[in-house]
Amino acid sequence: MTATLTVIVPAHNEEAGLPATLEAIRRQTVPPDKVVVVDDGSTDRTGEVAAAYGATVLRPPHNLGSKAKAQNHALPACDTDLVLAVDADTVLAPDYIEKIKPAFDDPEVVVAAGNVQTRFTRTVWERGRSIEYLFGFHWNRPIQNGANSPVVCSGCCSAFRRAALTGFGGFPERTIVEDMDFTWSMQIAGRRAVYVGDAVAWAADPETLTYLRKQVWRWMAGFFQNVRLHLGGLVRRKPMLAVWIVLALAEIFTAPLWWATPFVLTLGMHRSVGTVLTFWLGPELLFTVPPLLYAARRRRLPVLGVMANVPFVYLTKAVNIYYAWKALIVELVLVPLRLSRGLVIYEKGRA
């Protein structure tokens, strides 16, 4: 029997981006059984746009304050086997549902997500993010999936087994990143999360530094909230996933040394600029370029265009490491000492 599926789209002031999202859902080769849009305290025409596309529109009495809360508001309206959560600025490939559904033929799979790429590469920040996604979703995610330990099923396009989701209490609200929280919780409980590389979605990523900072701060704070909450359980119940987390922590701890290297070599050891760049960037490029070439081929992207975006990834990396260290201090030091509540207010970024 074919599993039934409801799409949930949480939306706050998304009248501009929502039509592309809903049009992509409408054009699915395997259409959903129901589409529910949560008009979460919008002051624009979000609800009217959603209704025009035939979606069931739910309007909470006030803005709920986070994506997880908006999604949970929609759960009682879902009576299907599966729930697919899609961000209001994310566009699914026409065969996304067709590709993601078979993952649930395995009864142990409770959450699955596809390959997320950037919709636009207009600004330096979008270009940097495009490289992060091309590398991450064609190198890191397949390796993690092969080891049966995905680090996160991306919240912008994750499908859930509804019984497992409701049995857990819905989308977790205790951390600022519900997707990572649920992915880790389910694996600790012995259930499976999977990455489906052939299911592709395109997300609208930060086009400004202001938006990027808010998004990365939320992501990094949420990561360390989950480290604080789950690391012990991961070590005991899901050691392979714990390995990926420890490697991520090691990268964060050593990143300042990597960024300091060119200054030490140039100012302290009086090396030439050419020597410094070769020593500093050479090994990294040898590691990153082959996966990017493979990703460009898989995504049918012009290789020169992809390579031209590589320098911009170092701008986004600089933002990432700043907020990673800020989140580490706040969530792993100040919160346990009761000197901070940590990040509890969900800010998407564009607003």
Contacts in CASP RR format, 6 or more apart in sequence:
PFRMAT RR
TARGET T0000
AUTHOR 0000-0000-0000
METHOD contacts of the structure
MODEL  1
MTATLTVIVPAHNEEAGLPATLEAIRRQTVPPDKVVVVDDGSTDRTGEVA
AAYGATVLRPPHNLGSKAKAQNHALPACDTDLVLAVDADTVLAPDYIEKI
KPAFDDPEVVVAAGNVQTRFTRTVWERGRSIEYLFGFHWNRPIQNGANSP
VVCSGCCSAFRRAALTGFGGFPERTIVEDMDFTWSMQIAGRRAVYVGDAV
AWAADPETLTYLRKQVWRWMAGFFQNVRLHLGGLVRRKPMLAVWIVLALA
EIFTAPLWWATPFVLTLGMHRSVGTVLTFWLGPELLFTVPPLLYAARRRR
LPVLGVMANVPFVYLTKAVNIYYAWKALIVELVLVPLRLSRGLVIYEKGR
A
2 101 0 8 1.000
3 80 0 8 1.000
3 81 0 8 1.000
3 82 0 8 1.000
3 101 0 8 1.000
3 104 0 8 1.000
4 33 0 8 1.000
4 80 0 8 1.000
4 81 0 8 1.000
4 82 0 8 1.000
5 32 0 8 1.000
5 33 0 8 1.000
5 80 0 8 1.000
5 81 0 8 1.000
5 82 0 8 1.000
5 83 0 8 1.000
5 84 0 8 1.000
5 97 0 8 1.000
5 101 0 8 1.000
5 159 0 8 1.000
6 32 0 8 1.000
6 33 0 8 1.000
6 34 0 8 1.000
6 35 0 8 1.000
6 36 0 8 1.000
6 77 0 8 1.000
6 78 0 8 1.000
6 79 0 8 1.000
6 80 0 8 1.000
6 82 0 8 1.000
6 83 0 8 1.000
6 84 0 8 1.000
6 162 0 8 1.000
7 25 0 8 1.000
7 32 0 8 1.000
7 34 0 8 1.000
7 35 0 8 1.000
7 36 0 8 1.000
7 83 0 8 1.000
7 84 0 8 1.000
7 85 0 8 1.000
7 86 0 8 1.000
8 36 0 8 1.000
8 38 0 8 1.000
8 71 0 8 1.000
8 74 0 8 1.000
8 75 0 8 1.000
8 78 0 8 1.000
8 83 0 8 1.000
8 84 0 8 1.000
8 85 0 8 1.000
8 86 0 8 1.000
9 18 0 8 1.000
9 21 0 8 1.000
9 22 0 8 1.000
9 25 0 8 1.000
9 35 0 8 1.000
9 36 0 8 1.000
9 37 0 8 1.000
9 38 0 8 1.000
9 50 0 8 1.000
9 55 0 8 1.000
9 85 0 8 1.000
9 86 0 8 1.000
9 87 0 8 1.000
9 88 0 8 1.000
10 38 0 8 1.000
10 40 0 8 1.000
10 67 0 8 1.000
10 70 0 8 1.000
10 71 0 8 1.000
10 74 0 8 1.000
10 85 0 8 1.000
10 87 0 8 1.000
10 88 0 8 1.000
11 18 0 8 1.000
11 37 0 8 1.000
11 38 0 8 1.000
11 39 0 8 1.000
11 40 0 8 1.000
11 42 0 8 1.000
11 46 0 8 1.000
11 47 0 8 1.000
11 50 0 8 1.000
11 70 0 8 1.000
11 88 0 8 1.000
12 39 0 8 1.000
12 40 0 8 1.000
12 41 0 8 1.000
12 42 0 8 1.000
12 46 0 8 1.000
12 63 0 8 1.000
12 70 0 8 1.000
12 88 0 8 1.000
12 348 0 8 1.000
12 351 0 8 1.000
13 42 0 8 1.000
13 43 0 8 1.000
13 44 0 8 1.000
13 46 0 8 1.000
13 351 0 8 1.000
14 21 0 8 1.000
14 42 0 8 1.000
14 44 0 8 1.000
14 46 0 8 1.000
14 49 0 8 1.000
14 88 0 8 1.000
14 89 0 8 1.000
15 42 0 8 1.000
15 44 0 8 1.000
15 45 0 8 1.000
15 46 0 8 1.000
15 47 0 8 1.000
15 48 0 8 1.000
15 49 0 8 1.000
17 88 0 8 1.000
17 89 0 8 1.000
17 204 0 8 1.000
18 37 0 8 1.000
18 46 0 8 1.000
18 49 0 8 1.000
18 50 0 8 1.000
18 88 0 8 1.000
19 49 0 8 1.000
19 53 0 8 1.000
20 91 0 8 1.000
21 86 0 8 1.000
21 87 0 8 1.000
21 88 0 8 1.000
21 89 0 8 1.000
21 90 0 8 1.000
21 91 0 8 1.000
21 92 0 8 1.000
22 35 0 8 1.000
22 37 0 8 1.000
22 49 0 8 1.000
22 50 0 8 1.000
22 53 0 8 1.000
22 55 0 8 1.000
23 53 0 8 1.000
24 91 0 8 1.000
24 92 0 8 1.000
24 93 0 8 1.000
24 94 0 8 1.000
24 96 0 8 1.000
25 32 0 8 1.000
25 35 0 8 1.000
25 86 0 8 1.000
25 92 0 8 1.000
26 53 0 8 1.000
27 94 0 8 1.000
28 92 0 8 1.000
28 94 0 8 1.000
28 95 0 8 1.000
28 96 0 8 1.000
28 97 0 8 1.000
28 98 0 8 1.000
29 94 0 8 1.000
29 95 0 8 1.000
29 97 0 8 1.000
29 98 0 8 1.000
30 95 0 8 1.000
30 97 0 8 1.000
30 98 0 8 1.000
30 101 0 8 1.000
31 97 0 8 1.000
32 84 0 8 1.000
32 97 0 8 1.000
33 80 0 8 1.000
34 56 0 8 1.000
34 77 0 8 1.000
34 78 0 8 1.000
34 80 0 8 1.000
35 53 0 8 1.000
35 54 0 8 1.000
35 55 0 8 1.000
35 56 0 8 1.000
36 55 0 8 1.000
36 56 0 8 1.000
36 57 0 8 1.000
36 58 0 8 1.000
36 74 0 8 1.000
36 77 0 8 1.000
36 78 0 8 1.000
37 46 0 8 1.000
37 47 0 8 1.000
37 50 0 8 1.000
37 55 0 8 1.000
37 56 0 8 1.000
37 57 0 8 1.000
37 58 0 8 1.000
37 88 0 8 1.000
38 58 0 8 1.000
38 59 0 8 1.000
38 60 0 8 1.000
38 70 0 8 1.000
38 71 0 8 1.000
38 73 0 8 1.000
38 74 0 8 1.000
39 46 0 8 1.000
39 47 0 8 1.000
39 50 0 8 1.000
39 57 0 8 1.000
39 58 0 8 1.000
39 59 0 8 1.000
40 60 0 8 1.000
40 63 0 8 1.000
40 64 0 8 1.000
40 65 0 8 1.000
40 70 0 8 1.000
40 73 0 8 1.000
41 59 0 8 1.000
41 60 0 8 1.000
41 62 0 8 1.000
41 63 0 8 1.000
41 64 0 8 1.000
46 88 0 8 1.000
47 57 0 8 1.000
47 59 0 8 1.000
50 57 0 8 1.000
51 57 0 8 1.000
56 77 0 8 1.000
58 73 0 8 1.000
58 74 0 8 1.000
58 77 0 8 1.000
60 70 0 8 1.000
60 73 0 8 1.000
64 70 0 8 1.000
64 73 0 8 1.000
65 345 0 8 1.000
65 346 0 8 1.000
66 173 0 8 1.000
66 176 0 8 1.000
66 178 0 8 1.000
66 346 0 8 1.000
67 87 0 8 1.000
67 171 0 8 1.000
67 178 0 8 1.000
67 346 0 8 1.000
67 348 0 8 1.000
68 171 0 8 1.000
68 172 0 8 1.000
68 173 0 8 1.000
68 178 0 8 1.000
69 171 0 8 1.000
69 173 0 8 1.000
71 85 0 8 1.000
71 170 0 8 1.000
71 171 0 8 1.000
71 178 0 8 1.000
72 170 0 8 1.000
72 171 0 8 1.000
72 173 0 8 1.000
75 83 0 8 1.000
75 162 0 8 1.000
75 165 0 8 1.000
75 166 0 8 1.000
75 170 0 8 1.000
75 171 0 8 1.000
78 162 0 8 1.000
80 162 0 8 1.000
81 104 0 8 1.000
81 161 0 8 1.000
81 162 0 8 1.000
81 163 0 8 1.000
82 101 0 8 1.000
82 104 0 8 1.000
82 159 0 8 1.000
82 160 0 8 1.000
82 161 0 8 1.000
82 162 0 8 1.000
83 159 0 8 1.000
83 160 0 8 1.000
83 162 0 8 1.000
83 165 0 8 1.000
84 97 0 8 1.000
84 100 0 8 1.000
84 157 0 8 1.000
84 158 0 8 1.000
84 159 0 8 1.000
84 160 0 8 1.000
85 155 0 8 1.000
85 156 0 8 1.000
85 157 0 8 1.000
85 158 0 8 1.000
85 159 0 8 1.000
85 160 0 8 1.000
85 171 0 8 1.000
86 92 0 8 1.000
86 156 0 8 1.000
86 157 0 8 1.000
86 201 0 8 1.000
87 155 0 8 1.000
87 156 0 8 1.000
87 157 0 8 1.000
87 203 0 8 1.000
89 119 0 8 1.000
89 203 0 8 1.000
89 204 0 8 1.000
90 116 0 8 1.000
90 156 0 8 1.000
90 157 0 8 1.000
90 201 0 8 1.000
90 202 0 8 1.000
90 203 0 8 1.000
90 204 0 8 1.000
91 119 0 8 1.000
91 201 0 8 1.000
91 202 0 8 1.000
92 157 0 8 1.000
92 200 0 8 1.000
92 201 0 8 1.000
93 99 0 8 1.000
93 199 0 8 1.000
93 200 0 8 1.000
93 201 0 8 1.000
93 202 0 8 1.000
95 199 0 8 1.000
96 114 0 8 1.000
96 157 0 8 1.000
96 199 0 8 1.000
96 200 0 8 1.000
96 201 0 8 1.000
99 114 0 8 1.000
99 196 0 8 1.000
99 197 0 8 1.000
99 198 0 8 1.000
99 199 0 8 1.000
100 112 0 8 1.000
100 113 0 8 1.000
100 114 0 8 1.000
100 159 0 8 1.000
100 196 0 8 1.000
100 199 0 8 1.000
101 159 0 8 1.000
103 109 0 8 1.000
103 112 0 8 1.000
103 159 0 8 1.000
103 194 0 8 1.000
103 196 0 8 1.000
104 112 0 8 1.000
104 159 0 8 1.000
104 161 0 8 1.000
106 192 0 8 1.000
106 194 0 8 1.000
108 190 0 8 1.000
108 191 0 8 1.000
108 192 0 8 1.000
109 161 0 8 1.000
109 191 0 8 1.000
109 192 0 8 1.000
109 193 0 8 1.000
109 194 0 8 1.000
110 160 0 8 1.000
110 161 0 8 1.000
110 164 0 8 1.000
110 165 0 8 1.000
110 186 0 8 1.000
110 191 0 8 1.000
110 192 0 8 1.000
110 193 0 8 1.000
111 153 0 8 1.000
111 158 0 8 1.000
111 159 0 8 1.000
111 160 0 8 1.000
111 161 0 8 1.000
111 164 0 8 1.000
111 182 0 8 1.000
111 183 0 8 1.000
111 186 0 8 1.000
111 193 0 8 1.000
111 194 0 8 1.000
112 153 0 8 1.000
112 158 0 8 1.000
112 159 0 8 1.000
112 193 0 8 1.000
112 194 0 8 1.000
112 195 0 8 1.000
112 196 0 8 1.000
113 150 0 8 1.000
113 152 0 8 1.000
113 153 0 8 1.000
113 154 0 8 1.000
113 155 0 8 1.000
113 157 0 8 1.000
113 158 0 8 1.000
113 159 0 8 1.000
113 179 0 8 1.000
113 195 0 8 1.000
113 196 0 8 1.000
113 199 0 8 1.000
114 137 0 8 1.000
114 153 0 8 1.000
114 154 0 8 1.000
114 157 0 8 1.000
114 195 0 8 1.000
114 196 0 8 1.000
114 197 0 8 1.000
114 199 0 8 1.000
114 200 0 8 1.000
114 201 0 8 1.000
115 137 0 8 1.000
115 138 0 8 1.000
115 141 0 8 1.000
115 195 0 8 1.000
115 196 0 8 1.000
115 197 0 8 1.000
115 198 0 8 1.000
115 199 0 8 1.000
115 200 0 8 1.000
115 201 0 8 1.000
116 133 0 8 1.000
116 137 0 8 1.000
116 154 0 8 1.000
116 156 0 8 1.000
116 157 0 8 1.000
116 200 0 8 1.000
116 201 0 8 1.000
116 202 0 8 1.000
116 203 0 8 1.000
117 130 0 8 1.000
117 133 0 8 1.000
117 134 0 8 1.000
117 137 0 8 1.000
117 200 0 8 1.000
117 201 0 8 1.000
117 202 0 8 1.000
117 203 0 8 1.000
117 299 0 8 1.000
118 126 0 8 1.000
118 129 0 8 1.000
118 130 0 8 1.000
118 133 0 8 1.000
118 202 0 8 1.000
118 203 0 8 1.000
118 205 0 8 1.000
119 202 0 8 1.000
119 203 0 8 1.000
119 204 0 8 1.000
119 205 0 8 1.000
120 126 0 8 1.000
120 204 0 8 1.000
120 205 0 8 1.000
120 207 0 8 1.000
121 127 0 8 1.000
121 130 0 8 1.000
121 309 0 8 1.000
122 207 0 8 1.000
123 207 0 8 1.000
123 208 0 8 1.000
124 312 0 8 1.000
124 315 0 8 1.000
125 205 0 8 1.000
125 206 0 8 1.000
125 207 0 8 1.000
125 208 0 8 1.000
125 209 0 8 1.000
125 211 0 8 1.000
125 212 0 8 1.000
125 312 0 8 1.000
125 315 0 8 1.000
125 316 0 8 1.000
126 205 0 8 1.000
126 206 0 8 1.000
126 207 0 8 1.000
127 309 0 8 1.000
127 312 0 8 1.000
127 313 0 8 1.000
128 309 0 8 1.000
128 312 0 8 1.000
128 313 0 8 1.000
128 315 0 8 1.000
128 316 0 8 1.000
129 205 0 8 1.000
129 206 0 8 1.000
129 212 0 8 1.000
129 316 0 8 1.000
130 205 0 8 1.000
130 306 0 8 1.000
130 309 0 8 1.000
131 292 0 8 1.000
131 306 0 8 1.000
131 309 0 8 1.000
131 310 0 8 1.000
131 312 0 8 1.000
131 313 0 8 1.000
132 313 0 8 1.000
132 316 0 8 1.000
134 291 0 8 1.000
134 292 0 8 1.000
134 295 0 8 1.000
134 296 0 8 1.000
134 299 0 8 1.000
134 301 0 8 1.000
134 306 0 8 1.000
135 288 0 8 1.000
135 291 0 8 1.000
135 292 0 8 1.000
135 295 0 8 1.000
136 291 0 8 1.000
137 197 0 8 1.000
137 295 0 8 1.000
138 291 0 8 1.000
138 294 0 8 1.000
138 295 0 8 1.000
138 298 0 8 1.000
139 291 0 8 1.000
139 295 0 8 1.000
140 151 0 8 1.000
141 150 0 8 1.000
141 195 0 8 1.000
141 197 0 8 1.000
142 195 0 8 1.000
142 197 0 8 1.000
144 150 0 8 1.000
144 151 0 8 1.000
144 195 0 8 1.000
144 244 0 8 1.000
145 194 0 8 1.000
145 195 0 8 1.000
147 240 0 8 1.000
148 192 0 8 1.000
148 240 0 8 1.000
149 187 0 8 1.000
149 238 0 8 1.000
149 240 0 8 1.000
149 241 0 8 1.000
149 243 0 8 1.000
149 244 0 8 1.000
150 183 0 8 1.000
150 193 0 8 1.000
150 194 0 8 1.000
150 195 0 8 1.000
151 180 0 8 1.000
151 183 0 8 1.000
151 241 0 8 1.000
151 244 0 8 1.000
151 245 0 8 1.000
151 248 0 8 1.000
152 177 0 8 1.000
152 179 0 8 1.000
152 180 0 8 1.000
152 183 0 8 1.000
153 179 0 8 1.000
153 182 0 8 1.000
153 183 0 8 1.000
153 193 0 8 1.000
153 194 0 8 1.000
153 195 0 8 1.000
154 179 0 8 1.000
154 201 0 8 1.000
155 178 0 8 1.000
155 179 0 8 1.000
156 201 0 8 1.000
156 203 0 8 1.000
157 199 0 8 1.000
157 201 0 8 1.000
157 203 0 8 1.000
158 179 0 8 1.000
160 182 0 8 1.000
164 186 0 8 1.000
164 191 0 8 1.000
165 171 0 8 1.000
165 182 0 8 1.000
168 182 0 8 1.000
168 185 0 8 1.000
168 186 0 8 1.000
171 178 0 8 1.000
171 182 0 8 1.000
172 178 0 8 1.000
172 181 0 8 1.000
172 182 0 8 1.000
172 185 0 8 1.000
174 181 0 8 1.000
174 229 0 8 1.000
175 181 0 8 1.000
175 222 0 8 1.000
175 225 0 8 1.000
175 226 0 8 1.000
175 229 0 8 1.000
176 218 0 8 1.000
176 221 0 8 1.000
176 222 0 8 1.000
176 225 0 8 1.000
176 343 0 8 1.000
176 344 0 8 1.000
176 346 0 8 1.000
177 218 0 8 1.000
177 219 0 8 1.000
177 222 0 8 1.000
177 223 0 8 1.000
177 225 0 8 1.000
177 226 0 8 1.000
180 222 0 8 1.000
180 223 0 8 1.000
180 226 0 8 1.000
181 225 0 8 1.000
181 226 0 8 1.000
181 229 0 8 1.000
181 230 0 8 1.000
183 193 0 8 1.000
184 226 0 8 1.000
184 230 0 8 1.000
184 234 0 8 1.000
184 238 0 8 1.000
184 241 0 8 1.000
185 230 0 8 1.000
186 192 0 8 1.000
186 193 0 8 1.000
187 193 0 8 1.000
187 234 0 8 1.000
187 237 0 8 1.000
187 238 0 8 1.000
187 241 0 8 1.000
188 230 0 8 1.000
188 233 0 8 1.000
188 234 0 8 1.000
188 237 0 8 1.000
188 238 0 8 1.000
189 237 0 8 1.000
190 237 0 8 1.000
190 238 0 8 1.000
206 212 0 8 1.000
206 215 0 8 1.000
206 349 0 8 1.000
209 319 0 8 1.000
210 349 0 8 1.000
211 349 0 8 1.000
211 350 0 8 1.000
212 316 0 8 1.000
212 319 0 8 1.000
213 319 0 8 1.000
213 323 0 8 1.000
214 347 0 8 1.000
214 348 0 8 1.000
214 349 0 8 1.000
215 348 0 8 1.000
215 349 0 8 1.000
216 319 0 8 1.000
216 320 0 8 1.000
216 323 0 8 1.000
217 323 0 8 1.000
217 326 0 8 1.000
217 327 0 8 1.000
217 343 0 8 1.000
218 343 0 8 1.000
218 346 0 8 1.000
218 347 0 8 1.000
219 323 0 8 1.000
220 320 0 8 1.000
220 323 0 8 1.000
220 324 0 8 1.000
220 326 0 8 1.000
220 327 0 8 1.000
221 323 0 8 1.000
221 327 0 8 1.000
221 330 0 8 1.000
221 331 0 8 1.000
221 342 0 8 1.000
221 343 0 8 1.000
222 327 0 8 1.000
222 331 0 8 1.000
222 343 0 8 1.000
223 248 0 8 1.000
223 324 0 8 1.000
223 327 0 8 1.000
224 327 0 8 1.000
224 328 0 8 1.000
224 330 0 8 1.000
224 331 0 8 1.000
224 332 0 8 1.000
225 331 0 8 1.000
225 342 0 8 1.000
225 343 0 8 1.000
227 245 0 8 1.000
227 249 0 8 1.000
227 331 0 8 1.000
227 332 0 8 1.000
228 331 0 8 1.000
228 332 0 8 1.000
228 335 0 8 1.000
228 336 0 8 1.000
231 242 0 8 1.000
231 245 0 8 1.000
232 242 0 8 1.000
233 242 0 8 1.000
234 241 0 8 1.000
234 242 0 8 1.000
234 245 0 8 1.000
235 242 0 8 1.000
252 321 0 8 1.000
252 324 0 8 1.000
252 325 0 8 1.000
252 328 0 8 1.000
255 317 0 8 1.000
255 321 0 8 1.000
255 324 0 8 1.000
256 321 0 8 1.000
256 325 0 8 1.000
258 280 0 8 1.000
259 318 0 8 1.000
259 321 0 8 1.000
261 276 0 8 1.000
261 279 0 8 1.000
261 280 0 8 1.000
262 276 0 8 1.000
262 277 0 8 1.000
262 280 0 8 1.000
265 271 0 8 1.000
265 275 0 8 1.000
265 276 0 8 1.000
265 279 0 8 1.000
265 280 0 8 1.000
266 273 0 8 1.000
266 276 0 8 1.000
271 279 0 8 1.000
285 310 0 8 1.000
288 310 0 8 1.000
289 307 0 8 1.000
289 310 0 8 1.000
292 306 0 8 1.000
292 307 0 8 1.000
292 310 0 8 1.000
293 303 0 8 1.000
293 306 0 8 1.000
295 301 0 8 1.000
295 306 0 8 1.000
296 302 0 8 1.000
296 303 0 8 1.000
296 306 0 8 1.000
297 303 0 8 1.000
327 343 0 8 1.000
330 340 0 8 1.000
330 342 0 8 1.000
330 343 0 8 1.000
331 342 0 8 1.000
331 343 0 8 1.000
334 340 0 8 1.000
334 342 0 8 1.000
335 341 0 8 1.000
335 342 0 8 1.000
END
